[in-house]
Amino acid sequence: MKSTSFRSRLVTASAMLLVAGSAGMLAAGTAHADTPRQETAGELLDDTVTTTKVKTAFFQDEKVSALRINVHSNRGVVQLSGFANSLQEVDRAAEIARTVPGVIAVRNDILLK
């Protein structure tokens, strides 16, 4: 039987938690308070999937800390925030986010430590 790495299990568990949390929000009919209209369930699910894909890509990259960088998606626009150890990490996070399917634009608000 093939052994899975801790990192791989962590990525899988994180993705499952994000999707499970979003399913609860969908069931409760929750929408973003700062939007002029409520998002449909499909839009909310699309944003959740996009966020999960970006976070998963961060977990798989050796240069980006998925634990220090926050990801939020709204209608295909990904906002990155949190802290990075270097300018290269800031740039790499934005580069990774741009390559994820479904991402229309990236707002990079990551700060250097």
Residue pairs with C-beta under 8 A, 6 or more apart in sequence:
7 59
7 60
10 59
11 56
11 59
11 60
14 52
14 55
14 56
14 59
14 66
15 52
15 55
15 56
18 48
18 51
18 52
18 55
19 48
19 49
19 52
22 44
22 45
22 48
25 44
26 41
26 44
26 45
30 44
31 38
31 39
31 44
32 39
32 74
35 74
39 47
39 75
43 75
46 76
46 102
47 73
47 74
47 75
47 76
48 73
49 102
50 73
50 76
50 78
50 100
50 102
50 103
51 71
51 72
51 73
51 78
53 100
53 101
53 102
54 71
54 73
54 78
54 96
54 97
54 100
54 103
55 66
55 71
57 96
57 97
57 99
57 100
58 64
58 65
58 66
58 69
58 71
58 93
58 96
59 66
61 92
61 96
63 88
63 89
63 92
64 84
64 89
64 92
64 93
64 96
65 84
65 85
65 89
68 82
68 83
68 84
69 80
69 81
69 82
69 83
69 84
69 93
69 110
70 80
70 81
70 82
71 78
71 79
71 80
71 97
72 78
72 79
72 81
73 79
73 103
75 104
76 102
76 103
76 104
76 105
77 103
77 104
77 105
77 106
77 107
78 97
78 100
78 103
78 105
78 106
78 107
79 106
79 107
79 109
80 93
80 94
80 97
80 106
80 107
80 108
80 109
80 110
81 109
81 110
81 111
82 110
82 111
83 110
83 111
83 112
83 113
84 90
84 93
84 110
84 111
84 112
84 113
85 112
85 113
86 112
87 112
89 110
90 108
90 110
90 112
93 108
93 110
94 106
94 108
94 110
97 103
97 106
98 106
